């Protein structure tokens, strides 16, 4: 998965952001399971990228909540 940009995430509506967050979390879960089994070789670097993408999505979600309150 490529790097998600904050500007692109802020343009999405809440439902789409939620789906994107669930998708990224599911992919991270698969990679972590593969790492635990020892079958992960090339995708090791993707784990950190996925964690950062999750943080970006959550940051945009929380910023939107701050704006509305």
C-alpha positions as CSV (number, residue, x, y, z in Angstrom):
1,X,0.0,0.0,0.0
2,X,1.3,3.4,-0.9
3,X,1.6,6.3,1.5
4,X,-1.6,8.1,2.2
5,X,-1.6,11.9,2.1
6,X,-3.3,13.9,4.7
7,X,-4.9,16.2,2.1
8,X,-6.4,13.3,0.3
9,X,-7.7,11.8,3.6
10,X,-9.3,15.1,4.6
11,X,-11.2,15.2,1.3
12,X,-12.8,11.8,2.1
13,X,-16.1,11.6,4.1
14,X,-16.3,9.9,7.4
15,X,-17.5,6.6,6.1
16,X,-14.8,6.3,3.5
17,X,-12.1,7.2,6.1
18,X,-13.5,4.5,8.4
19,X,-13.4,1.9,5.6
20,X,-9.9,2.9,4.7
21,X,-8.9,2.6,8.3
22,X,-10.4,-0.9,8.6
23,X,-8.7,-1.9,5.4
24,X,-5.2,-0.7,6.5
25,X,-5.7,-2.4,10.0
26,X,-6.6,-5.7,8.3
27,X,-3.6,-5.6,6.1
28,X,-1.4,-4.8,9.1
29,X,-2.9,-7.7,11.0
30,X,-2.1,-10.1,8.1
31,X,1.5,-8.8,7.9
32,X,2.0,-9.1,11.7
33,X,0.7,-12.7,11.6
34,X,3.1,-13.5,8.8
35,X,5.9,-12.0,10.7
36,X,5.0,-14.1,13.8
37,X,5.1,-17.3,11.7
38,X,8.4,-16.3,10.2
39,X,7.1,-16.3,6.6
40,X,7.5,-12.6,6.1
41,X,10.6,-11.5,4.1
42,X,10.0,-8.7,1.6
43,X,7.1,-7.1,3.4
44,X,8.8,-6.3,6.7
45,X,9.2,-2.6,5.8
46,X,5.5,-2.3,5.0
47,X,4.6,-2.8,8.7
48,X,6.0,0.6,9.7
49,X,4.4,2.2,6.7
50,X,1.0,0.8,7.6
51,X,1.4,2.0,11.2
52,X,2.1,5.5,9.9
53,X,-0.9,5.4,7.6
54,X,-3.1,4.4,10.5
55,X,-1.8,7.3,12.5
56,X,-2.4,9.7,9.6
57,X,-6.0,8.5,9.2
58,X,-6.7,8.8,13.0
59,X,-5.1,12.2,13.0
60,X,-7.5,13.4,10.3
61,X,-10.5,11.9,12.0
62,X,-9.6,13.5,15.3
63,X,-9.0,16.9,13.6
64,X,-12.4,16.7,12.0
65,X,-14.0,15.9,15.4
66,X,-12.2,18.9,16.9
67,X,-13.5,21.2,14.2
68,X,-17.1,20.1,14.7
69,X,-17.1,20.7,18.4
